[in-house]
Amino acid sequence: MHANAAVEGTSVFFHLEKSPDGLADVDAKYTLDAQLLALLSHRASIGKVVAESKYAANVTGYTPLIRSKNVDAIRALLTNTTQEQVVLDGAARVSITLATAWEAAQTASSAISKDFVARVQTAVVRVYRELIDITTEVEVQYLMQRLS
């Protein structure tokens, strides 16, 4: 949600605010906001489970880093760039299909804008990159509290 969403009572989903008939679908916009927050909460929970399993698999590697509060080294130890790239590549592939299908449904012609598809693909990959970074930060913070 944007910074003033709670104050203004508006959703981050502008398209639901400005529906064609002039009426906002209040239930839909708040349902989507709640789903977004639930997904972020789920990612945080996954981050804790992943951090615990990585810690358990390498107690001797993580323990001194946690005790010395070496956040950068913990982050490096947690990060699997190969797996991250697999996730980002998969998101990019799926987003092409999604964007192409969505645009085809919106237009009468079969011409698909490569620019539109590329922009959707870029946005999806950015969102997944942010989710990976959020999850990694949750993992780091979880481990920093692990031995406190």
C-alpha distance (Angstrom), angle and dihedral (degrees) to the residues before:
residue distance angle dihedral
M1 . . .
H2 3.74 . .
A3 3.78 118.9 .
N4 3.82 96.4 -93.8
A5 3.82 98.3 37.3
A6 3.79 94.3 106.0
V7 3.80 92.1 46.3
E8 3.78 96.2 44.5
G9 3.78 95.5 37.1
T10 3.79 92.0 -129.6
S11 3.74 132.8 133.9
V12 3.78 128.4 -123.7
F13 3.79 85.3 -126.7
F14 3.81 99.6 91.5
H15 3.81 92.9 178.4
L16 3.79 89.1 63.4
E17 3.80 91.6 49.2
K18 3.80 93.3 54.8
S19 3.76 103.6 43.0
P20 3.83 117.6 173.4
D21 3.80 93.8 -108.3
G22 3.80 91.7 51.8
L23 3.78 92.9 -111.9
A24 3.77 119.8 113.4
D25 3.78 117.1 -135.6
V26 3.80 96.0 -128.2
D27 3.79 95.4 -178.6
A28 3.81 92.6 51.0
K29 3.78 96.1 48.6
Y30 3.79 94.4 48.7
T31 3.79 91.6 43.5
L32 3.80 89.5 54.4
D33 3.82 91.6 46.9
A34 3.81 89.9 50.3
Q35 3.81 91.2 47.8
L36 3.80 91.0 51.3
L37 3.80 91.6 51.1
A38 3.81 90.8 45.7
L39 3.81 90.5 52.5
L40 3.80 91.1 50.7
S41 3.79 90.1 48.7
H42 3.80 89.6 50.0
R43 3.82 90.4 51.4
A44 3.82 89.3 51.4
S45 3.81 90.4 52.0
I46 3.79 90.8 49.2
G47 3.80 89.2 49.6
K48 3.80 91.0 56.9
V49 3.81 92.6 49.2
V50 3.81 92.1 47.2
A51 3.81 91.8 47.5
E52 3.80 91.6 50.3
S53 3.79 92.7 49.3
K54 3.82 92.4 47.3
Y55 3.80 89.8 48.1
A56 3.81 92.1 49.0
A57 3.81 90.5 50.4
N58 3.82 92.7 51.6
V59 3.81 110.2 22.6
T60 3.82 92.7 152.3
G61 3.81 91.3 52.5
Y62 3.80 97.3 47.2
T63 3.82 102.3 36.5
P64 3.83 98.3 70.0
L65 3.80 90.8 43.8
I66 3.80 91.8 51.6
R67 3.80 92.4 46.4
S68 3.82 91.3 50.0
K69 3.82 90.2 44.2
N70 3.81 90.5 -126.2
V71 3.80 97.2 166.5
D72 3.81 94.7 171.5
A73 3.81 93.4 53.6
I74 3.81 91.0 45.9
R75 3.80 90.3 51.1
A76 3.81 90.3 49.0
L77 3.80 91.3 49.4
L78 3.81 91.4 49.0
T79 3.80 95.0 47.5
N80 3.77 120.5 96.1
T81 3.80 103.8 -175.6
T82 3.80 92.7 -176.6
Q83 3.80 91.6 57.3
E84 3.80 91.7 43.3
Q85 3.81 90.2 54.3
V86 3.81 91.1 49.9
V87 3.82 89.0 54.2
L88 3.81 93.1 46.6
D89 3.81 92.4 47.2
G90 3.80 90.7 49.5
A91 3.80 91.4 49.6
A92 3.80 90.2 50.1
R93 3.83 92.0 51.1
V94 3.78 94.8 47.5
S95 3.80 92.6 45.5
I96 3.81 91.0 58.3
T97 3.79 90.2 57.5
L98 3.79 92.0 44.5
A99 3.82 94.6 48.4
T100 3.79 93.5 44.9
A101 3.81 93.0 49.7
W102 3.79 92.6 45.2
E103 3.78 94.1 49.7
A104 3.80 92.4 45.2
A105 3.80 89.3 53.7
Q106 3.81 91.0 51.0
T107 3.80 97.8 50.5
A108 3.77 133.5 56.9
S109 3.79 92.0 -139.9
S110 3.76 128.1 71.3
A111 3.80 91.3 -129.9
I112 3.78 109.5 117.5
S113 3.78 119.1 -159.7
K114 3.79 108.4 -124.1
D115 3.81 87.7 -160.1
F116 3.81 91.9 57.4
V117 3.80 92.4 47.1
A118 3.82 90.9 48.2
R119 3.81 91.9 50.0
V120 3.80 91.9 50.1
Q121 3.79 90.0 47.3
T122 3.81 91.3 50.6
A123 3.82 91.8 48.1
V124 3.81 93.1 48.8
V125 3.79 92.9 49.1
R126 3.82 89.7 49.3
V127 3.79 91.1 51.3
Y128 3.80 91.4 50.1
R129 3.82 90.5 47.1
E130 3.82 88.6 53.2
L131 3.81 91.2 48.2
I132 3.79 90.6 51.3
D133 3.81 90.3 49.2
I134 3.82 92.2 47.4
T135 3.80 91.1 49.4
T136 3.80 91.6 48.2
E137 3.80 90.7 50.3
V138 3.82 90.0 51.3
E139 3.81 88.7 50.6
V140 3.81 91.9 50.4
Q141 3.81 93.4 47.5
Y142 3.79 91.4 46.4
L143 3.79 91.9 52.3
M144 3.81 92.4 45.2
Q145 3.81 87.1 60.5
R146 3.82 93.3 40.7
L147 3.82 95.7 93.2
S148 3.80 99.5 28.5
